[in-house]
Amino acid sequence: MSDATRVTFFMMVTDRDVVIADYAVRSYAKISGVPFKLVIYSNWVLSSLRERYFTQWRQLPFVEVWENPEQTDDRKPQDPALWGPFELCYPVWDRELRKLTDTPFHATVDADFEILDGRFVNEMLRRFDANPRLIALSTDYNPRIPGYRDSYSGRVITLHERRHTHFCMYRRAALDCTVSHAYHEEAQPGTTEVGAWDDAGWFQRALKLAGNDLEVLDASYRKCFVHYGAFGQNRHITEDNVALYRRLRILGVRGAFGLGDPVTRLAARAAAAVLFRHADRSTYAPGWSQPARS
């Protein structure tokens, strides 16, 4: 890594999302004018998949793969309270992000987030340079949403604001915050709804309360990337159909030739809805995220 490296992107990969991650990892080559590295963290990926994919990814000049030798196939997590045979995101972030002190900026990025045009990264760094108080900047954001139905738990909650973690860049000073990235919830005064902060939401709240600015990228950059979404619960997109799925999703974002025409975009979204109507990632895979037994 060069001393001039400005940002480290931190991507966790699991068995379920490796098929789409292959496109996401390679897409970082579309970033120009920014010295960076992409750290890929193997979250209990099977040895056969590591051999196939990690070997190729390591050939990319910007990739650094982190593997834990204790994560062997025969020791994969089997606790049904987990979301799958892998660690949850927040303990990995709490533990591993603190190691990223050698670059001025770092970012959490999802394995199912593909870069189509890298110029939005340059814009994010420009905004950091323009505002010394800015400590976190994401591509997507949700404000406080009362009456939100969580498809995973089946509950109606008040979902508090969050800069989404699928591509969220932080200034190095954020590493000094000791608050966990864990999901957090509290009783809401005057209502039966629980107030919930999704992963990193409570952490970001702490950054804000400390007097820092947190922002979101302008919507004009939306065609620069595609977030396929929730591939940690993928069980239907495979090596056989991922190419078609990806092409339709990109068309749904950018339109034909990247021009953003609404007809092509709507047609692509309709085709994806029909051809992949069985592809559900809005619920946990069967047998996982089960309540703890007393």
HELIX and SHEET records of a PDB file:
HELIX    1   1 VAL A   18  SER A   27  1                                  10    
HELIX    2   2 TYR A   28  LYS A   30  5                                   3    
HELIX    3   3 SER A   47  LEU A   49  1                                   3    
HELIX    4   4 ARG A   50  PHE A   54  3                                   5    
HELIX    5   5 THR A   55  TRP A   57  1                                   3    
HELIX    6   6 ASP A   73  ARG A   75  5                                   3    
HELIX    7   7 CYS A   89  GLU A   96  1                                   8    
HELIX    8   8 LEU A   97  LYS A   99  5                                   3    
HELIX    9   9 ARG A  119  ALA A  130  1                                  12    
HELIX   10  10 ARG A  172  ASP A  176  5                                   5    
HELIX   11  11 GLY A  201  LEU A  209  1                                   9    
HELIX   12  12 ALA A  219  CYS A  224  5                                   6    
HELIX   13  13 PHE A  231  GLN A  233  5                                   3    
HELIX   14  14 VAL A  242  ARG A  254  1                                  13    
HELIX   15  15 ALA A  256  GLY A  258  5                                   3    
HELIX   16  16 PRO A  262  LEU A  275  1                                  14    
SHEET    1   A 7 VAL A  63  TRP A  66  0                                        
SHEET    2   A 7 PHE A  36  SER A  42  1                                        
SHEET    3   A 7 VAL A   7  VAL A  13  1                                        
SHEET    4   A 7 PHE A 105  VAL A 109  1                                        
SHEET    5   A 7 PHE A 167  ARG A 171 -1                                        
SHEET    6   A 7 LEU A 134  SER A 138 -1                                        
SHEET    7   A 7 ASP A 213  VAL A 216  1                                        
SHEET    1   B 2 PHE A 113  ILE A 115  0                                        
SHEET    2   B 2 PHE A 225  HIS A 227 -1                                        
SHEET    1   C 2 TYR A 141  ASN A 142  0                                        
SHEET    2   C 2 ARG A 162  ARG A 163 -1                                        
SHEET    1   D 4 ILE A 145  ARG A 149  0                                        
SHEET    2   D 4 VAL A 156  LEU A 159 -1                                        
SHEET    3   D 4 VAL A 194  TRP A 197  1                                        
SHEET    4   D 4 HIS A 184  ALA A 187 -1                                        
END                                                                             
